[in-house]
Amino acid sequence: MAKHRCAPARRPGRLTALALSTGLGLAGLATASLAAAPPARAAARDIVEVGPAQRQADAQVMLEEINRYRAAHGAPPVRYSATLSRIVQQESDRQVAAEQFSHGTAFLTDPRTGPYTKANEVIALEHHRDVRALVTWWTTSAAHDKAIKDPRHQVIGIGLTYADGRLESTGKPWQVLATVNLYEYARGGAPADAADRVGAAPAALAPTSGGHAVGGAIGEHWARLGGRTALGEPITPERCGLAGGGCYQEFALAGRITTVYWAPGLGSHAVANHGAIGQAWIAAGREHGYGYPVTDEVRVGAEVQQRFASGHVLHWSPATGATWATR
């Protein structure tokens, strides 16, 4: 199954048996929306953590498949940007957590995209883990096919979210969902990290201030969430010895502290100490209360949610400011 969204071209949506094609002008984004079913209860626990090597390998396969198809149609290859991929990864995660196959607008509005002159988004999901099939979906739909082989596109971001094959609320057999954003930079300004291959996360990143190294699974997750731009500089070294063998590292940006935790079997996830959910988790006893985070914060409908290892979900309503827990 696949969907496609583009800007700034403006054209009506078209629904087929396999794909929805929608074009929106930038000026129309504030009021236009795609028809979609109401979001289901968050299924963030359905997101399966995979190792960085597997994620990198799958993204590389997708990049190669896309460029092979472009070459066959006379289009130049696109390059991969880790910066753009961090933006789009959040969109892929959102769709699985909400059990809702739908487009967002972050790929158009996030300042990390830089001064692009054209942008497209395509999404696809499969009931198995062969990422080549995701590209095949796009090549069999006219709108997606046009986006994938558009010769003006220069740089892409790839977001891959892996699911457990039986979503919590709807039971959908999703196994992998991909969101790919494609950009043209006709006047320059493409992300500096655009490269011909998908690169591995650095083993250690030297921060510009504070003197603390960032590396391993925590460093990879920090980078995936936007690194210094989104979470700021590390203000502690990585510290281990928590309950169950967990580790953590704290980061600060403009006085806001975020802690990235890692625990065996759970992977790395962030807690926004300064936010309402983070404050509620801390008040409940941190990892000794609700357990380690098993997702980051995810927007679901009109609220923000985060799931923890105990099975509890913390909710926050931006409209009312209320915070509550469910299980």
Secondary structure, DSSP 8 states (H G I E B T S, - for coil): -EEEEEES--EEEEE-SSEEEEE--GGGTTT---------S--GGGB----HHHHHHHHHHHHHHHHHHHHHTT----EE-HHHHHHHHHHHHHHHHHT-----SHHHH-GGG-S-SEEEEEEEEESSS-THHHHHHHHTSHHHHHHHT-TT--EEEEEEEEB-SS-TTT-----EEEEEEEEE-TTS---TT-BSS-----SEE--SSSS--EEHHHHHHHHHTTHHHHT-EESS--EE--GGG-EEEEEEETTEEEEEEEETTTEEEEEETTSHHHHHHHHTTGGGTT-SBSS--EEETTEEEEEBTTS-EEEE-TTT--EEEE-
